[in-house]
Amino acid sequence: MNSDQLLVLSPIISLSLTALILMIQASIKRDHRIAWWISTLGLLTTLLSIYSASNFSQDVGPLLKVDAWGLWFSALLIFCALITLALSRDIFHTQADTKEEYYLLLILSTLGAVVLVQAAHTASLLLGMELMGIALYAMIAFPKSGDLPLEAAVKYLVLSACASAMLLFGFALLYGATGDLSFAGMGAKAASGYLNNPLLVLAGAAIVLAGMGFKLSLVPFHMWTPDVYQGAPTAVTTFLATLSKGAMFVAMVRLILDGQLYRYESLMNALSVVAVASMLVGNWLALRQQQIKRLIAYSSTAHFGYLLVAIIALPHLGDTQQLGRAAISFYLVAYIVTTLAALTVIANVGGEEDSDMQAFDGLFWRHPAQAITLAVAMLSFAGIPLTAGFMGKFYLITLTLNAQLWLLLGTLMIGSAIAIYYYLRVIFTMSAEPHQLNKGSPTVLGWRNPVALLLMLAVLAIGSWPQPLIDLIGRL
Amino acid sequence: MVMLNLLLILLAGGFLALLCERIDKSLPRIVALAVIIAALIYLITSISGLSALNALQASTPSDPSSWFMHFKTPWIPAFGIHIELALDGISLLMILLTLLLGAVAVSASWTDIQYRQGVFEANLLWTLAGVLGVFMALDLFLFFLFWEIMLIPMYFMIAIWGHENRGYAAMKFFIFTQASGLLMLVAILALVAVNREVTGVYTFSYFDLLQTKMDETTAYWLMLGFFISFVVKLPGFPFHTWLPDAHTQAPTAGSVILAGILLKTGAYGLIRFAVPLFPDASMHFAPVAMLLGIVGIIYGAIAALSQTDFKRLVAYSSVSHMGFILLGVYAWNTLALQGAIMQMIAHGFSTAALFMIAGALQERLHTRDMREMGGLWQQMPRMGAVAMFFIIAALGLPGLGNFVAEFLILLGVFQINEWMAVAGAMGLITGAVYSLILMQRSFQGQPNTHSDKLPLADFGPREMLTMSLMMIALIALGLYPQPILDVSQTALGGLLDSTALGITQ
């Protein structure tokens, strides 16, 4: 291993070091504030190291593939972790005992996510996924009060364990057919493996994708999502909704592209069914939710359904492959930034547990800045122009048109049309007269206000002046 | 730049209105009015120097330099998206109408809106900015952006300041237009993709896309995408169901904007985009569209007959009047198109005035139910006379703008298909019936006990000033429409030359 390779791996090393320092700190002086600062500085250092790593292109062995795509998403994930940190600062403020283990878990989970987006091998994929997941179970269950967090954590634990088991089994089948465990190796040998033993390849790939579908809460693996979103502390929900799902999706794209799974038509057809079901069911179930976190949970199912369309379109694109990758990247960025904005406001206004719609009554008159941020986020989810979500949808529709996938295009439109209703309902609630309960003096948000505003500006900037981001993504 | 500045004036004016609420509660409406008048003056001074306009030089759709104004600057180069604004005779008339009715709307909100007037006026100005953008944008991406964005402030105007059932109405309004907007978005992107296959570049510019060659089925589907989106907004039968709810529940100023301006964006879209972009498909589709127009005329009139709610009746009458526009646009000859544009302007004024009267009645009686009215003329002679004027204008009395418009449309349609013209003319009769019913039930007849009790305030100077402005406009349109026809002819001539549908019997 030479020094260039070390530099390329520096983001992962930097995160690991941060985790170590946090452990040492806990053994010297247990302090909430210090742990927070160490984590923040650790994440910022990691961002810097990602920037320096992007100047090298080095082969780092069979397990990881450090390319521009992976590094860009690593940076995005670190950004999510930073926002989560900002939101977490006040969570355990009221509780007497110190809670600095939380930050250790957060850093470990982020480390898992970064490994996941750079994984080029089934072993590193599993390693990253488990590291990310196991830390997350504990984070969900962290609040001592109430049963909901515990219920959510157990639910997530049991279903994730199932998903991991399925992944392992699927990998075993793929290994049986191809004799290789790295994505690229599998892809190269898949064609001949398929000739000898088609069922093994298809079954293996399908089970792997199902396992990933659990983590992405695609229909029919979406049942856990609303309960976990609702039960977890909002900061952790933010973390789960952006970092964990984003990393998993990137890994899935890598597996499908490098593993050349897109060659199998029956597999792609099965994915189309999952995409259609996710778009319809996700949007449909979101219609009647009274809890805004549950609403976001179901809407995330729909959005990952939209994203799946981009993957399915890839093999149909011919000379516009680049457009497909750009569409996936753009939509993912738009979705993550929008979700961060929405959940930041929900954390700020609803507090850690209460995310009932009623808490948002008349928000426009009580907290204009927060309300406008949430409104912008909802419009971005719905895909209204000048927001990031619209440009994402613009990419997706262009892509689907190029690939001529009419069924998926139709479902995408029906899904989006249904979605307008529930996103608008949130905005309507905020514009109503404040409810009796909310008439008192507004909570002081202090420094949490600028975090929300920053995210809102990001959503608007990506939507109204997308050229820089398009250029950046085009270079990946 | 003039066009961009116009948008910026309204946008910035909105923020100004929002902020100055903190200084004084009655300041926002004054600011809003000042901003609109400033925009109007700015527009008039900058167009008065245009030689193309003074010489009534025809503008052709293929050549942007022949238009009155043209502005183009890159925005998202990766997809060939530009900020492209242009002005021809049609857009100029529509912009003038928008600003004039914007001022009327501010007047309508003067005392009507008590709750957070600053936010209201800001939303009003932003809606106007969005509508102006729709009328000027000639990059299809930009057009779609304005098309969608103008709904958001309008949504808030209905959802926050509307009447008893505002939530439902605002939601329905937004979902109808958004869902149909999705169709248009797909159609735009597909059109761009088809054009890219031929030329190899992404472009969203209207002037480039006009020449797109495509096979018949594709053209038909894409044309339908545009058509549905525009007809929902128009609204034409059978996509009109959002309109009665939205108009009835909106505050007065909102109804004025909705009926006076927003509906016209649908008609404008048909004339500017749906037909010229897909001439062949439109030719095949024209009989269906005209039939929908006729059904709209008759259905709207019949539905209006059975209403007891003052505003709902006026709303249904709009469906009927918009049917004339649909009929005229798809007849696609000079007379019918002139009539359609005239109808857009005349209907804008007459309906805006009727909604203001409805709003004034509601402010005084706290009801819109005509069964609770009756004999109001005795209490409020000025309002009664004004109402009489606008009601006979709406039913198409010769000498007023609406007559010229409907007459031209029917004349144009008659050249294409006599029976369609006859069926359309039926709308004039039913129109007379529901209009007179409206007058009789509310202002004439025995005074209702309800209205007996209160001493009702008649129209004050502000209301009379607003109303007389619209009266003058309608009389001018009716007696001397030539200037308007000249201006719209500059655009229509080129449009008809380049997209001859060749509809004959």
HADDOCK unambig.tbl for C-alpha pairs under 7 A between the chains (distance, minus, plus):
assign (segid A and resid 384 and name CA) (segid B and resid 148 and name CA) 6.82 0.50 0.50
assign (segid A and resid 385 and name CA) (segid B and resid 145 and name CA) 5.35 0.50 0.50
assign (segid A and resid 385 and name CA) (segid B and resid 148 and name CA) 6.82 0.50 0.50
assign (segid A and resid 385 and name CA) (segid B and resid 149 and name CA) 6.75 0.50 0.50
assign (segid A and resid 397 and name CA) (segid B and resid 186 and name CA) 6.82 0.50 0.50
assign (segid A and resid 398 and name CA) (segid B and resid 189 and name CA) 6.14 0.50 0.50
assign (segid A and resid 401 and name CA) (segid B and resid 190 and name CA) 6.49 0.50 0.50
assign (segid A and resid 413 and name CA) (segid B and resid 182 and name CA) 6.81 0.50 0.50
assign (segid A and resid 417 and name CA) (segid B and resid 179 and name CA) 5.12 0.50 0.50
assign (segid A and resid 420 and name CA) (segid B and resid 175 and name CA) 6.52 0.50 0.50
assign (segid A and resid 421 and name CA) (segid B and resid 175 and name CA) 6.78 0.50 0.50
assign (segid A and resid 428 and name CA) (segid B and resid 159 and name CA) 6.91 0.50 0.50
assign (segid A and resid 431 and name CA) (segid B and resid 160 and name CA) 6.33 0.50 0.50
assign (segid A and resid 432 and name CA) (segid B and resid 160 and name CA) 6.58 0.50 0.50
assign (segid A and resid 466 and name CA) (segid B and resid 76 and name CA) 6.91 0.50 0.50
assign (segid A and resid 467 and name CA) (segid B and resid 76 and name CA) 5.43 0.50 0.50
assign (segid A and resid 467 and name CA) (segid B and resid 78 and name CA) 6.91 0.50 0.50
